[in-house]
Amino acid sequence: MKYFFLITLLCSLQSAHAKREIIKISNLNITTQKKDGATTGQLSATELDVDFGGNKFKARDGGKILNGSVEIKDNKFKAKVSFVTYDTELAPDNPLVTLDQLFVENAQINFDKEEMFFTTKSIKTGTRETSVSAIALQGSCDPKGDASTDIDIVCLNHGDLEAQQAQLKSPTTNILTHNFRAFISPDTIALDSNKLIFSSNNDQTGVERLKANCNNGIKKRFSIDDFIAGCIEQSHIFLDEFSEVKKISKVQLPNKALVDLEDIKYLKFDINNGNFDLRSKIKIFFRLNLKVLGTIEHLVEEHIIKLNIDKASIAGIPAKTLTLMILKLFMEEDSIRIEGDTIYIAL
């Protein structure tokens, strides 16, 4: 039965509602992959301690590895070690249902009623199109008196996460961050990072600093639609000191001046109830202020962000071209479509 607790912890299963008091796992490793509609993989650990409603379970074998296998298919989870088998039905919104891969290296986990704490040397998870990975990730989340195994639900309400490196890859975005940190409360999601690299259109843009916060619109488990809804309600994004990691084409403004990334001092993007205000300081002949005003809308069914530009100018010069160049620094050009004063961004 020792593997029952290991599996239920790792996979955030919706099982019984009993209070978990203490769960500790040392040197945890997981590797899974999806093939023919089923996710299969291996897991191992060297030590497991569980105090489950006063019933204590310990699994260790003199430092030797405890091994197991796992399978997820048709919303059903199955774990098997030797003669021990555990099966359960996964909730439809459980993130494990959609994952194509999960890799965890040398993780330490400690859950109790007061704190959910975990560290891992490296982790990578995601689908075929989108993946999230991190190096030296650690998190501390507040379960509010009930040490649930639903890591995502707990941390998306009361979490403090940090990583030496973190990366998001999708068909439209590729962001690598250093010294990444996220503070999450029921009201706000705040991000802080330095030395970011945005890869798009075979070019790379360096940014020295990112500070951002959005209203926390996530209702339960992570949903990109809920996240965007919170950010469109209210958010503040600040990026400072741009540079070229790889050569990026210059943009030519109507006054024939050319703008390099080094000419962009900062970028500030604020949203309030669907209205956005983008500000920047850019050097052309001398430092000038860029100002872009408009509205932002999320077309949920089409998976599109719609920007309606009401005003875009720099020193009185129409600057729609510069606005588009800035967007292309952060996402693939194929994901951006322009119709008049409206910009459509595919997610």
C-alpha positions in Angstrom: 0.0 0.0 0.0 3.0 2.3 0.3 2.8 3.1 -3.4 -0.9 4.1 -3.1 0.1 7.2 -1.2 3.0 8.0 -3.5 0.9 7.9 -6.6 -2.1 9.8 -5.1 0.3 12.6 -4.1 2.1 13.0 -7.4 -1.0 12.9 -9.6 -3.3 15.2 -7.6 -6.0 12.7 -7.6 -9.6 13.5 -6.5 -10.0 10.7 -3.9 -11.4 10.6 -0.4 -11.8 13.9 1.5 -9.9 12.8 4.5 -7.5 15.3 6.1 -3.9 14.7 5.1 -1.5 15.7 8.0 2.0 14.9 6.7 3.4 13.6 3.4 7.1 13.5 2.8 8.9 12.1 -0.3 12.6 12.1 -1.0 14.5 11.8 -4.2 11.4 11.5 -6.4 11.8 10.9 -10.1 9.0 10.6 -12.7 9.1 10.1 -16.5 6.0 9.7 -18.6 5.0 9.9 -22.3 1.8 9.6 -24.3 1.4 7.1 -27.1 -1.8 5.8 -28.7 -4.0 7.8 -26.4 -2.4 6.5 -23.2 0.2 8.1 -20.9 2.6 5.6 -19.4 5.7 6.0 -17.3 8.0 5.1 -14.5 8.5 6.6 -11.0 10.9 6.1 -8.2 11.7 7.4 -4.7 14.0 6.5 -1.8 11.9 7.5 1.1 8.2 8.0 1.9 6.5 9.1 5.2 2.8 9.6 5.5 0.7 10.4 8.5 -2.8 10.0 7.2 -5.5 10.8 9.8 -3.3 9.4 12.5 -2.4 6.3 10.5 1.3 6.3 9.9 3.0 4.7 6.9 6.7 4.6 6.1 8.5 3.1 3.1 12.3 3.0 2.8 14.7 0.3 2.0 18.1 1.3 3.3 18.5 4.1 0.7 17.6 1.7 -2.2 15.2 2.9 -4.9 11.5 2.1 -4.6 10.2 1.7 -8.2 6.7 1.8 -9.7 4.9 2.3 -13.0 1.9 4.4 -14.0 -0.7 4.6 -16.8 -3.4 7.2 -17.6 -6.0 6.2 -20.2 -9.6 7.3 -20.8 -9.5 9.5 -17.7 -8.5 6.5 -15.6 -5.3 6.3 -13.5 -3.6 3.1 -12.8 -0.4 2.4 -10.8 1.2 -0.9 -10.3 4.2 -2.1 -8.2 4.8 -5.8 -7.9 1.5 -7.3 -6.7 0.1 -3.9 -5.6 -2.3 -2.2 -8.1 -4.2 1.1 -7.6 -7.0 2.4 -10.0 -9.0 5.6 -9.8 -11.1 7.8 -12.1 -9.6 11.3 -12.8 -11.8 14.3 -12.8 -12.3 15.8 -16.3 -10.5 19.0 -15.3 -7.5 17.2 -13.8 -4.4 18.4 -15.7 -3.0 14.9 -16.0 -5.8 14.1 -18.5 -4.3 16.4 -21.2 -0.6 16.1 -20.4 1.5 14.3 -23.1 4.7 14.3 -21.0 5.8 14.8 -17.4 9.5 14.7 -16.3 10.5 15.3 -12.7 14.1 14.9 -11.4 15.2 14.5 -7.8 12.2 16.2 -6.1 11.7 16.6 -2.4 8.1 17.0 -1.2 6.7 17.9 2.2 2.9 18.5 2.7 1.2 19.2 6.0 -1.8 21.2 7.2 0.3 24.4 7.5 2.4 24.4 4.4 2.9 22.6 1.0 6.6 22.8 0.2 8.4 21.2 -2.7 11.7 21.4 -4.6 13.0 19.7 -7.7 16.2 19.8 -9.7 14.3 20.0 -13.0 10.8 19.5 -14.3 9.1 19.6 -17.7 5.5 19.1 -18.4 3.0 19.9 -21.2 1.2 18.8 -24.3 2.6 18.3 -27.9 2.2 22.0 -28.7 2.9 23.7 -25.3 5.4 22.9 -22.6 6.6 24.4 -19.4 10.0 23.6 -17.9 12.0 24.8 -15.0 15.4 24.3 -13.3 15.8 24.5 -9.6 12.1 25.0 -9.0 10.8 25.4 -5.5 7.4 26.3 -4.1 5.7 27.1 -0.8 1.9 27.1 -0.8 -0.7 27.6 1.9 -3.3 24.8 2.1 -5.3 26.7 4.7 -5.5 23.9 7.2 -6.0 21.0 4.7 -2.9 19.6 3.1 -4.6 18.7 -0.2 -2.7 16.7 -2.8 -4.1 19.1 -5.5 -0.9 21.1 -5.9 -2.3 23.2 -8.7 -5.4 24.2 -6.8 -3.6 25.1 -3.6 -0.8 27.0 -5.2 -3.0 29.0 -7.6 -4.7 30.5 -4.5 -1.8 30.9 -2.1 1.6 30.3 -3.6 5.2 31.5 -3.7 7.2 29.9 -6.5 10.7 30.5 -7.8 13.1 28.9 -10.2 16.6 29.5 -11.4 15.3 29.2 -15.0 11.8 28.8 -16.4 10.7 28.4 -20.0 7.3 28.5 -21.8 7.1 27.2 -25.3 4.0 27.3 -27.5 3.3 27.7 -31.3 3.2 31.5 -30.8 5.5 32.2 -27.8 8.9 31.1 -26.6 10.1 32.7 -23.3 13.1 31.8 -21.3 13.5 33.5 -17.9 16.2 33.6 -15.3 15.6 34.1 -11.5 11.9 33.7 -12.0 9.5 34.3 -9.1 5.7 34.2 -8.8 3.6 35.4 -5.9 -0.1 34.2 -6.0 -3.0 35.2 -3.8 -6.7 34.9 -4.4 -6.7 38.4 -5.8 -3.4 38.7 -7.6 -0.8 36.9 -9.7 2.5 38.7 -9.6 5.6 37.8 -11.7 9.2 39.0 -11.3 12.2 37.9 -13.5 15.4 39.2 -15.0 17.5 38.4 -18.1 14.6 37.2 -20.2 14.9 35.9 -23.8 12.0 36.1 -26.2 12.4 34.0 -29.3 10.3 34.7 -32.4 10.6 34.8 -36.1 14.0 33.2 -35.9 15.3 36.1 -33.8 15.9 36.6 -30.1 15.2 39.6 -28.0 16.8 40.1 -24.6 15.1 42.0 -21.7 16.8 42.7 -18.5 13.8 42.9 -16.2 10.1 41.9 -16.1 7.6 42.9 -13.4 4.0 42.0 -14.0 0.8 41.5 -12.0 -2.8 40.5 -13.1 -6.0 40.1 -11.2 -6.3 36.4 -10.3 -9.2 35.2 -12.5 -8.5 31.5 -12.0 -11.6 29.8 -10.5 -10.1 26.4 -9.5 -7.6 24.7 -11.7 -5.4 26.6 -14.2 -7.3 27.7 -17.3 -5.7 30.0 -19.9 -9.2 31.6 -20.4 -9.6 32.4 -16.7 -6.0 33.8 -16.5 -6.6 36.1 -19.5 -9.9 37.2 -18.1 -8.2 38.3 -14.9 -5.5 40.2 -16.8 -8.0 41.9 -19.1 -9.9 43.1 -16.0 -6.7 44.6 -14.6 -3.0 44.1 -15.1 0.3 46.0 -15.2 3.4 44.8 -17.1 6.8 46.5 -17.1 9.8 45.4 -19.3 13.1 47.3 -19.1 16.3 47.5 -21.2 15.9 45.7 -24.5 18.8 44.2 -26.4 19.5 42.0 -29.5 20.6 38.5 -28.6 20.4 37.6 -32.3 20.2 40.1 -35.2 16.7 41.6 -35.6 15.6 43.8 -38.5 15.4 47.5 -37.8 12.1 49.2 -38.2 11.7 52.3 -40.4 9.3 55.0 -39.2 7.6 57.5 -41.5 10.2 60.1 -40.8 12.9 57.7 -42.2 14.5 57.1 -38.7 15.6 53.6 -37.8 15.0 52.1 -34.4 17.2 49.4 -32.8 16.2 47.4 -29.8 18.8 49.2 -27.7 16.8 52.4 -28.5 13.8 51.1 -26.5 14.4 52.0 -22.9 11.4 50.5 -21.3 7.9 49.2 -22.1 4.9 49.7 -19.8 1.5 48.1 -20.5 -1.5 48.7 -18.3 -5.0 47.3 -18.7 -8.1 48.4 -16.8 -11.5 46.9 -17.6 -10.6 46.1 -21.2 -8.9 49.5 -21.9 -5.1 49.4 -22.5 -2.4 52.0 -22.3 1.0 51.2 -23.7 3.9 53.6 -23.0 7.6 53.5 -24.0 10.6 55.8 -24.2 12.4 55.3 -27.5 15.5 57.0 -28.9 15.2 58.2 -32.5 17.2 61.4 -32.8 16.7 61.9 -29.0 14.4 60.3 -26.4 10.8 60.4 -27.4 7.7 59.0 -25.7 5.6 56.4 -27.4 1.9 56.3 -26.4 -0.7 53.7 -27.6 -4.3 53.7 -26.4 -7.0 51.3 -27.2 -9.2 48.4 -26.1 -8.4 44.7 -25.6 -10.8 41.8 -25.9 -10.4 38.0 -25.6 -12.4 36.1 -28.3 -12.6 32.8 -26.3 -14.0 30.5 -29.0 -11.5 31.7 -31.6 -8.6 31.7 -29.2 -7.7 35.2 -30.2 -6.7 38.4 -28.4 -8.2 41.5 -30.2 -6.5 44.9 -29.9 -8.4 47.9 -31.2 -5.9 50.8 -31.5 -7.5 54.2 -30.9 -4.3 56.2 -30.8 -0.7 55.4 -31.5 1.9 58.2 -31.8 5.4 59.2 -31.1 6.2 62.9 -31.1 3.0 63.4 -33.0 4.0 60.9 -35.7 1.6 57.9 -36.3 3.4 54.9 -34.9 1.3 51.9 -35.8 4.4 50.4 -37.5 6.4 50.7 -34.3 3.6 49.2 -32.3 3.5 46.1 -34.6 7.3 45.8 -34.4 7.1 45.7 -30.6 4.4 42.9 -30.7 6.6 40.9 -33.0 9.4 40.9 -30.5 7.4 38.6 -28.2 5.5 36.3 -30.5 5.6 34.7 -33.9 4.7 36.9 -36.9 2.3 34.3 -38.2 0.2 34.7 -35.1 -0.5 38.4 -35.7 -3.1 39.6 -38.2 -3.9 43.3 -38.9 -7.1 44.7 -40.3 -7.2 48.5 -40.3 -6.7 49.7 -36.7 -7.3 46.2 -35.2 -4.7 43.7 -34.4 -5.6 40.0 -33.9 -3.2 37.8 -32.0 -3.7 34.0 -32.1 -3.0 32.1 -28.9 
